[in-house]
């Protein structure tokens, strides 16, 4: 049996060297490691300040210096050709850069080194046993003096606010952190020992609550959109107010038209038709308490032959949850001998204001028909109700007894009086309701979104969001996190509105 095979059968020793996963004694026939030096040394470069006239010096800092590992070996082969090939293998296996160098006695760790020098003596020809033998040295320069664990450790937070880390090395090591966002989030802060690393924007909020006015409905009455006929609440202008007429809808264009009384029915006082709209709730399932109702209408004798003999009533009434009147706006012509119009306002069942014969409306009537008709606005804020009739510059404010009353219904009533000729044009053209103080929530986009993956490189402090390098996310005071020897806890801080993300910490123990 060749002597190099006999040497191989001896197996590995405590000083056997592995290079990038390959043991030299297994790969090179006849090679045997004799000794290793340089692993048990530590050299610091001390920076100091020398001050003349002051004894000694002032310490500033120290810096761990690179190390050189020296390996001695013997090479013994039975044939010269085998010997030469083994020498070639030594140079070939050791020509790499930043190789992982490990030894059998500390097989769980490695150094990162580059071969600086190989010296192999001339082969001597031996007779007993016949062989060729030499010895040599390998000098490995490690610019990084640390030995690193072959296996990295990982730990997770298990949806908690902490991660427990165990460092069995004898010096501090950097940690890599991977964060999987489970909700929108403004920032993440990580604490470890006396170090803090923050990414994102702590001042961010998830969203903001605000109030706005929202239109609940807007009907231009070119067709029936669910109004109730003759089922409303009308203002108490007289003791009898019959709702027994017939309504018709007239379409004037694609989205415009009007509703009017087609047949007024009969009665001993006011009688006609009514339309009642059930007010819808807002997005929060609430009825209006503060609101604005705007409607357009016609109430005039345009086109009539005998204008002075016509009488009529038109009103819009806002009704609460108890079917009580909140307010009612009324226009009437009660004179069968001349054109005489007046406007009145009811709060509850009480007539709180009206025009008289001295008011321009009494002489002119509601004649400003145009394309849109005159408009009236009724607006309630708290206990105040403001009525505006812009055609005559009317703006009046009144007070209600129940400021918390909910607006539930709105009734339009178009009526004639007894058997008198009715007003030629008694028309509701449009009506819309706006609810004030609707609670809204604006979702503000945050720095991190649900599903974002944030990775922090512990060595460089670089941050990657969804694999893209982010240059401006880390807080200026952040430091790369260092895990000291022993057991320590990594703390996790997020925006108050955010779910705790999944956090995984990876680290590689190291020794000096």
ZAMARGU-4260 file (C-alpha; in steps of 0.2 Angstrom, whole numbers, plus 5000, padded with zeros to 4 digits):
<rodrens>
0) 5000/5000/5000 | 5007/5017/4995 | 5012/5027/5010 | 5000/5042/5006 | 4986/5030/5007
5) 4992/5024/5024 | 4993/5042/5030 | 4975/5045/5024 | 4969/5031/5034 | 4975/5039/5050
10) 4960/5051/5048 | 4958/5069/5054 | 4967/5077/5068 | 4962/5092/5079 | 4972/5103/5068
15) 4965/5097/5052 | 4961/5112/5041 | 4946/5114/5030 | 4945/5126/5016 | 4928/5131/5008
20) 4921/5114/5014 | 4936/5103/5009 | 4948/5095/5021 | 4966/5097/5014 | 4971/5080/5022
25) 4956/5071/5013 | 4959/5080/4996 | 4978/5080/4995 | 4987/5063/4996 | 5001/5062/5009
30) 4997/5079/5017 | 4997/5079/5036 | 4994/5095/5047 | 5006/5096/5061 | 5002/5113/5070
35) 4992/5128/5069 | 4996/5145/5077 | 4988/5162/5077 | 4971/5158/5082 | 4973/5162/5101
40) 4980/5179/5099 | 4972/5196/5100 | 4980/5212/5095 | 4973/5230/5098 | 4979/5245/5090
45) 4978/5259/5104 | 4975/5276/5098 | 4981/5289/5111 | 4985/5307/5112 | 5001/5313/5118
50) 5002/5330/5127 | 5018/5338/5130 | 5022/5342/5148 | 5009/5329/5154 | 5014/5312/5160
55) 5008/5297/5150 | 4995/5299/5136 | 4976/5301/5134 | 4967/5285/5128 | 4956/5288/5113
60) 4950/5271/5106 | 4956/5254/5102 | 4954/5244/5086 | 4956/5226/5084 | 4969/5221/5072
65) 4969/5208/5058 | 4977/5191/5062 | 4988/5179/5053 | 4985/5160/5055 | 5001/5149/5052
70) 4998/5131/5047 | 5013/5119/5047 | 5012/5102/5037 | 5021/5087/5031 | 5019/5080/5014
75) 5024/5062/5011 | 5021/5052/4995 | 5028/5036/4988 | 5031/5042/4971 | 5038/5058/4964
80) 5024/5060/4952 | 5011/5058/4966 | 5021/5071/4977 | 5022/5084/4963 | 5003/5082/4960
85) 5000/5084/4979 | 5010/5100/4978 | 5000/5106/4964 | 4984/5103/4973 | 4990/5113/4988
90) 4992/5128/4977 | 4976/5125/4968 | 4965/5123/4983 | 4972/5138/4992 | 4971/5151/4978
95) 4954/5157/4981 | 4949/5174/4989 | 4941/5177/5006 | 4940/5158/5009 | 4931/5150/5024
100) 4945/5143/5034 | 4940/5130/5048 | 4949/5118/5059 | 4943/5101/5066 | 4945/5106/5084
105) 4933/5121/5082 | 4923/5114/5068 | 4907/5125/5071 | 4916/5141/5066 | 4927/5148/5053
110) 4938/5162/5048 | 4938/5172/5033 | 4956/5173/5025 | 4967/5174/5011 | 4983/5164/5009
115) 4998/5177/5010 | 5012/5164/5009 | 5015/5146/5005 | 5033/5139/5008 | 5036/5120/5004
120) 5054/5113/5007 | 5063/5103/4994 | 5057/5085/4993 | 5069/5073/5001 | 5070/5055/4994
125) 5069/5043/5008 | 5074/5024/5008 | 5065/5018/5023 | 5051/5017/5018 | 5054/5023/5000
130) 5045/5039/4998 | 5047/5058/4995 | 5045/5069/5010 | 5045/5088/5014 | 5037/5100/5026
135) 5029/5117/5023 | 5020/5132/5030 | 5004/5141/5025 | 5002/5159/5031 | 4983/5165/5030
140) 4980/5183/5032 | 4963/5187/5040 | 4959/5205/5038 | 4943/5201/5048 | 4950/5194/5065
145) 4934/5186/5070 | 4929/5168/5069 | 4911/5165/5064 | 4898/5152/5067 | 4895/5141/5052
150) 4876/5141/5056 | 4866/5157/5058 | 4853/5158/5072 | 4835/5164/5069 | 4822/5170/5081
155) 4805/5177/5079 | 4793/5188/5089 | 4778/5176/5087 | 4766/5191/5085 | 4773/5199/5101
160) 4783/5215/5105 | 4799/5206/5109 | 4811/5194/5102 | 4823/5184/5114 | 4840/5182/5107
165) 4854/5170/5113 | 4872/5174/5108 | 4884/5160/5113 | 4899/5169/5105 | 4911/5179/5116
170) 4909/5196/5107 | 4895/5206/5100 | 4888/5203/5083 | 4877/5212/5071 | 4859/5206/5068
175) 4849/5206/5052 | 4830/5210/5054 | 4816/5205/5042 | 4799/5214/5045 | 4783/5208/5037
180) 4769/5222/5039 | 4752/5215/5044 | 4744/5232/5042 | 4747/5250/5037 | 4761/5257/5048
185) 4770/5273/5050 | 4786/5267/5058 | 4795/5253/5066 | 4807/5256/5081 | 4819/5242/5086
190) 4829/5242/5103 | 4843/5231/5108 | 4854/5235/5123 | 4859/5253/5122 | 4855/5254/5103
195) 4840/5260/5094 | 4836/5259/5076 | 4821/5268/5069 | 4813/5267/5051 | 4798/5277/5044
200) 4789/5292/5051 | 4783/5292/5070 | 4772/5307/5067 | 4761/5298/5054 | 4743/5294/5059
205) 4732/5280/5051 | 4719/5293/5046 | 4708/5307/5052 | 4690/5310/5058 | 4681/5325/5051
210) 4664/5331/5047 | 4657/5336/5031 | 4640/5340/5023 | 4633/5327/5012 | 4619/5327/5000
215) 4606/5313/5005 | 4595/5315/4989 | 4592/5326/4975 | 4576/5324/4964 | 4572/5334/4949
220) 4555/5326/4948 | 4554/5321/4929 | 4548/5305/4935 | 4541/5296/4951 | 4556/5291/4962
225) 4547/5284/4977 | 4537/5299/4984 | 4522/5295/4994 | 4506/5302/4988 | 4493/5310/4999
230) 4501/5304/5015 | 4510/5319/5022 | 4509/5332/5036 | 4503/5349/5030 | 4504/5366/5039
235) 4489/5371/5050 | 4484/5386/5040 | 4466/5380/5041 | 4457/5367/5051 | 4454/5357/5035
240) 4467/5352/5023 | 4462/5337/5013 | 4475/5327/5003 | 4464/5320/4990 | 4471/5326/4973
245) 4480/5317/4959 | 4499/5320/4955 | 4507/5320/4938 | 4525/5321/4933 | 4530/5331/4917
250) 4547/5327/4909 | 4555/5343/4901 | 4572/5336/4897 | 4583/5321/4901 | 4585/5326/4919
255) 4573/5340/4922 | 4554/5341/4925 | 4542/5344/4938 | 4527/5337/4948 | 4511/5346/4949
260) 4493/5343/4955 | 4483/5336/4940 | 4466/5335/4950 | 4463/5345/4966 | 4449/5334/4972
265) 4436/5344/4982 | 4433/5351/5000 | 4426/5365/5011 | 4444/5372/5013 | 4461/5368/5006
270) 4461/5352/4996 | 4474/5345/4983 | 4488/5333/4982 | 4504/5330/4992 | 4520/5321/4989
275) 4531/5315/5004 | 4549/5310/5003 | 4556/5299/5017 | 4573/5306/5021 | 4587/5293/5020
280) 4600/5290/5033 | 4618/5294/5030 | 4633/5283/5028 | 4633/5281/5047 | 4615/5275/5048
285) 4610/5292/5056 | 4596/5304/5051 | 4599/5322/5049 | 4598/5334/5064 | 4607/5348/5056
290) 4602/5350/5038 | 4599/5361/5023 | 4584/5358/5011 | 4584/5368/4995 | 4569/5367/4983
295) 4563/5376/4967 | 4545/5379/4962 | 4533/5389/4952 | 4518/5397/4960 | 4510/5410/4948
300) 4496/5413/4935 | 4506/5415/4920 | 4496/5410/4905 | 4479/5411/4914 | 4465/5421/4906
305) 4457/5427/4923 | 4472/5429/4934 | 4464/5438/4948 | 4451/5425/4952 | 4463/5411/4955
310) 4468/5406/4973 | 4481/5393/4978 | 4492/5386/4991 | 4510/5378/4990 | 4520/5373/5005
315) 4535/5362/5009 | 4535/5355/5027 | 4550/5347/5036 | 4544/5333/5048 | 4553/5325/5063
320) 4552/5307/5069 | 4536/5310/5079 | 4527/5317/5064 | 4528/5334/5071 | 4532/5349/5061
325) 4550/5356/5062 | 4546/5370/5050 | 4535/5374/5035 | 4537/5387/5021 | 4520/5392/5014
330) 4515/5403/4999 | 4497/5407/4996 | 4485/5417/4986 | 4469/5418/4996 | 4460/5432/4986
335) 4447/5427/4973 | 4446/5445/4966 | 4464/5450/4964 | 4482/5444/4963 | 4487/5444/4981
340) 4502/5433/4987 | 4510/5431/5003 | 4523/5420/5012 | 4522/5412/5029 | 4534/5402/5040
345) 4528/5390/5053 | 4539/5383/5067 | 4530/5368/5074 | 4511/5372/5073 | 4514/5391/5075
350) 4514/5404/5062 | 4530/5414/5067 | 4531/5426/5052 | 4522/5431/5036 | 4522/5445/5023
355) 4508/5458/5022 | 4500/5469/5009 | 4515/5481/5010 | 4527/5469/5005 | 4532/5468/4987
360) 4527/5450/4985 | 4509/5455/4989 | 4509/5465/4973 | 4520/5455/4961 | 4517/5438/4966
365) 4530/5424/4964 | 4532/5427/4945 | 4551/5424/4943 | 4548/5408/4934 | 4562/5407/4921
370) 4571/5391/4918 | 4573/5385/4935 | 4559/5394/4945 | 4562/5403/4962 | 4572/5394/4975
375) 4570/5393/4994 | 4583/5387/5007 | 4578/5380/5024 | 4593/5377/5035 | 4594/5370/5053
380) 4609/5372/5064 | 4606/5367/5082 | 4591/5376/5088 | 4591/5389/5074 | 4581/5388/5057
385) 4586/5400/5044 | 4574/5403/5029 | 4580/5411/5013 | 4570/5416/4998 | 4582/5424/4986
390) 4570/5431/4974 | 4564/5444/4986 | 4580/5445/4997 | 4571/5437/5012 | 4582/5429/5025
395) 4574/5426/5042 | 4581/5415/5057 | 4569/5407/5069 | 4571/5395/5085 | 4565/5378/5088
400) 4561/5370/5104 | 4569/5353/5101 | 4587/5355/5093 | 4589/5337/5092 | 4574/5333/5082
405) 4578/5321/5067 | 4572/5326/5049 | 4563/5311/5044 | 4550/5317/5030 | 4547/5331/5018
410) 4530/5335/5011 | 4525/5346/4997 | 4507/5351/4996 | 4499/5359/4981 | 4481/5364/4985
415) 4465/5374/4979 | 4452/5382/4990 | 4434/5377/4990 | 4427/5378/4972 | 4438/5393/4967
420) 4449/5392/4952 | 4466/5385/4957 | 4482/5394/4953 | 4488/5391/4935 | 4506/5385/4939
425) 4508/5376/4956 | 4524/5366/4953 | 4538/5358/4963 | 4553/5357/4951 | 4567/5350/4962
430) 4571/5347/4980 | 4587/5341/4988 | 4593/5338/5006 | 4610/5340/5013 | 4615/5333/5030
435) 4627/5343/5040 | 4640/5336/5052 | 4642/5319/5044 | 4656/5310/5052 | 4669/5304/5040
440) 4686/5295/5041 | 4700/5298/5029 | 4712/5284/5027 | 4729/5292/5025 | 4742/5282/5016
445) 4756/5277/5027 | 4774/5275/5024 | 4772/5256/5026 | 4758/5246/5018 | 4750/5230/5023
450) 4761/5216/5016 | 4777/5227/5014 | 4793/5217/5018 | 4806/5228/5026 | 4824/5221/5028
455) 4838/5229/5038 | 4856/5224/5034 | 4865/5224/5051 | 4882/5226/5045 | 4879/5241/5033
460) 4863/5248/5041 | 4855/5248/5024 | 4836/5246/5022 | 4827/5237/5009 | 4808/5239/5006
465) 4801/5225/4995 | 4819/5222/4989 | 4821/5240/4984 | 4835/5250/4993 | 4828/5264/5002
470) 4840/5279/5006 | 4830/5290/5017 | 4820/5279/5028 | 4831/5277/5043 | 4831/5290/5057
475) 4847/5300/5058 | 4851/5294/5075 | 4849/5276/5071 | 4863/5264/5074 | 4866/5246/5068
480) 4860/5234/5081 | 4873/5224/5090 | 4869/5208/5100 | 4881/5207/5115 | 4886/5189/5122
485) 4872/5181/5132 | 4853/5182/5132 | 4845/5199/5127 | 4828/5205/5121 | 4825/5215/5105
490) 4810/5227/5107 | 4798/5231/5094 | 4789/5248/5093 | 4776/5253/5080 | 4763/5266/5076
495) 4749/5265/5089 | 4736/5261/5075 | 4746/5247/5067 | 4746/5228/5070 | 4762/5220/5077
500) 4771/5214/5062 | 4780/5198/5060 | 4798/5200/5064 | 4812/5188/5061 | 4830/5191/5067
505) 4845/5182/5060 | 4862/5183/5067 | 4879/5175/5066 | 4889/5172/5082 | 4907/5176/5082
510) 4922/5174/5093 | 4939/5182/5095
</rodrens>
